[in-house]
Amino acid sequence: MQATKKFYFTLILLSLACLWLGQHLGQRQGLLIAFFLVFALNTYVYYFSDLRIKHHLQLQAIEGHDPWGILEILNQHCQKAYVPVPKVFLSPFTSPTAINFGKHMNSNYLVLSEKLLTYLNPKELEALLAIEVARIKHLDSLALAMFGNLMALCLNLAKFIDYVLFLQFFLPKQKRWMPMSKIFLALFRLLYFLCIPNRVYYEADALAARLVQDPKDIAQVLWKLESYTATQPMQVPHDMAHLFVVNPLPKEDWYSRLGYQPNFEQRIRKLIGYFPI
């Protein structure tokens, strides 16, 4: 809940800044316009925080026949961690990966890629599910979802400024330097770190290790998923990358260097004390 409180505080500051700017530029009429804009912004950020993500993903619910035993393993992990069991879906991601999101702990969605189920053996799948349960426990789902919504809005605004003011639209895609977009990305990385520091990820990894009773199993899964995404990166919006278990973006991407998830080498060292495995 600490992350949500910090994010609400950020939204309040942003809203007050918008109201002040509206009043400064347009007096009473400007203040009224700013009020409606702030109301629309906060409504969108909260109420559509999970709907936008569900719309982007091609979800297929796991119901009835479950040959992988996912639901049974999840129930066991959730009982040990004292968290509600999330709804589980499959998605045709191009890489073996996992993502979870939701407005609060009682309405979480866990999405597994179909390739993940063929890439991991049963022991590794159990470890991966333990990581996701631990992320639900320690990472604030509402803060993550609202953060993504606000980031999507701001990045679209930044891209518009880049295209109009900096004439990036007329340049080849490889030569677009998108200055405003990079500034916004750096600012959002700072905001994310202030709301959800790396320490929270390390605590989640430690809980996952306790759930499977072997930290090396967790380290092995993190190393395996990171290695795969390094060679087969995913095409996902920048405002959704923080929801994945490991950074899904190309490693040569400027944005990927900011990395919302802590460096996987450091996560493994925290778990087992050394790297490589």
SVG drawing of the C-alpha trace seen along z (x, -y; Angstrom):
<svg xmlns="http://www.w3.org/2000/svg" viewBox="-15 -36 45 69">
<polyline fill="none" stroke="black" stroke-width="0.4" points="0.0,0.0 3.0,-2.3 3.5,-2.5 -0.2,-3.5 0.0,-6.2 3.2,-7.6 1.5,-7.5 -1.6,-9.2 0.6,-11.9 2.2,-12.4 -1.2,-12.6 -2.3,-15.2 0.9,-17.3 0.3,-17.0 -3.3,-18.0 -2.5,-21.0 0.1,-22.1 -2.4,-21.8 -5.0,-23.8 -2.4,-26.5 -1.3,-26.7 -4.9,-26.9 -5.7,-29.7 -2.4,-31.5 -3.0,-31.4 -6.8,-31.8 -8.0,-33.2 -11.4,-31.8 -12.2,-30.2 -8.7,-28.6 -9.2,-27.2 -12.5,-25.7 -11.0,-24.1 -8.1,-22.8 -10.5,-21.3 -12.3,-19.3 -9.0,-18.1 -7.7,-17.0 -11.0,-15.2 -10.8,-13.4 -7.1,-12.5 -7.6,-11.0 -10.7,-9.1 -8.9,-7.6 -5.8,-6.7 -7.8,-4.9 -10.8,-3.4 -9.2,-2.3 -5.9,-1.1 -6.6,2.6 -9.0,2.3 -6.4,0.8 -4.0,3.7 -6.7,6.4 -7.6,4.8 -4.0,5.0 -3.5,8.6 -5.2,11.5 -6.4,13.4 -7.6,17.0 -8.8,18.2 -7.5,21.4 -10.6,23.3 -11.5,26.9 -8.7,29.0 -5.3,27.8 -2.6,30.3 0.2,28.2 -1.3,28.1 -1.0,24.3 -4.2,23.7 -3.2,26.3 0.3,24.9 -1.0,21.4 -3.4,22.3 -0.6,23.8 1.6,20.8 -1.2,18.3 -2.1,20.1 1.5,20.0 1.8,16.3 -1.7,15.3 -2.8,13.7 -5.9,14.3 -5.6,16.6 -5.4,14.5 -7.3,15.3 -5.1,17.1 -4.9,16.5 -2.8,17.6 -1.6,15.2 0.3,15.8 3.4,13.8 6.4,14.3 8.6,15.0 8.3,17.2 7.2,14.6 4.6,13.7 2.8,10.6 0.4,9.7 -1.8,6.7 -5.0,5.6 -6.7,2.8 -6.0,4.5 -4.9,7.8 -8.4,9.3 -8.8,8.8 -5.4,9.7 -4.8,11.2 -1.9,13.5 -1.0,13.9 1.4,16.6 2.7,16.9 1.9,20.1 5.6,20.5 6.4,20.3 4.6,23.6 6.7,25.4 10.0,23.6 10.0,24.4 10.0,27.8 7.6,28.5 10.0,27.5 10.8,24.2 7.2,23.5 6.5,23.9 9.3,21.5 7.9,19.0 4.5,19.2 6.1,18.6 7.8,15.4 4.4,14.2 2.7,14.8 5.5,13.0 5.1,10.0 1.4,9.9 2.3,9.8 5.0,7.2 4.4,5.1 1.3,2.9 -0.9,3.9 -2.9,0.7 0.1,-1.5 1.7,0.5 -1.5,0.3 -2.1,-3.4 1.5,-4.2 1.3,-2.5 -1.9,-4.5 -0.4,-7.9 2.8,-7.0 0.9,-6.1 -0.9,-9.4 2.3,-11.4 4.3,-9.5 1.7,-10.1 1.9,-13.8 5.7,-13.7 5.6,-11.9 3.2,-14.6 5.6,-17.3 8.5,-15.5 6.7,-15.1 5.4,-18.7 8.1,-20.8 11.1,-18.7 9.9,-17.5 10.7,-13.8 7.9,-12.6 9.9,-13.5 13.0,-11.6 13.6,-7.9 12.7,-5.8 16.3,-4.9 17.3,-8.6 14.5,-9.8 16.1,-10.9 12.7,-11.9 14.1,-14.2 10.8,-14.8 10.0,-11.1 13.4,-10.3 13.0,-13.1 9.6,-11.7 10.9,-8.2 13.7,-9.2 11.3,-11.1 9.0,-8.2 11.9,-5.9 12.7,-8.2 9.1,-8.3 8.9,-4.5 12.0,-4.1 10.7,-6.5 7.4,-4.6 8.8,-1.0 12.5,-0.8 14.6,2.2 14.4,3.4 10.8,4.4 11.8,6.7 14.5,8.3 12.0,8.9 9.6,10.5 12.4,12.8 13.2,13.8 9.6,14.7 9.4,16.8 12.5,18.6 10.8,19.5 7.8,20.7 9.8,23.3 12.3,23.8 15.3,23.3 16.6,19.9 18.6,21.5 15.3,22.5 14.2,18.9 17.6,17.8 17.6,20.4 14.2,19.2 15.2,15.5 18.4,16.4 16.6,18.5 13.9,15.9 16.4,13.1 18.6,15.1 15.7,15.8 14.4,12.2 18.0,11.1 17.9,13.1 14.1,12.9 12.9,9.5 9.2,8.7 7.3,5.9 5.4,4.4 4.4,0.8 7.0,-1.0 4.2,-1.8 3.6,1.9 7.2,3.2 7.3,2.7 4.5,5.3 6.6,8.2 8.6,10.6 11.8,9.6 12.4,6.6 10.9,7.7 12.4,5.0 15.4,5.2 18.6,4.7 20.0,2.2 16.8,0.1 17.7,-3.2 14.6,-2.8 15.7,0.7 18.9,-0.7 16.7,-2.5 15.1,0.8 12.3,0.8 13.1,4.3 16.4,4.5 19.4,5.9 18.9,9.7 22.5,10.3 22.0,8.4 18.8,10.2 20.5,13.5 23.4,12.4 20.9,11.3 19.3,14.8 22.3,17.2 25.3,14.9 27.1,15.3 26.7,15.0 26.8,16.7 24.9,19.7"/>
</svg>
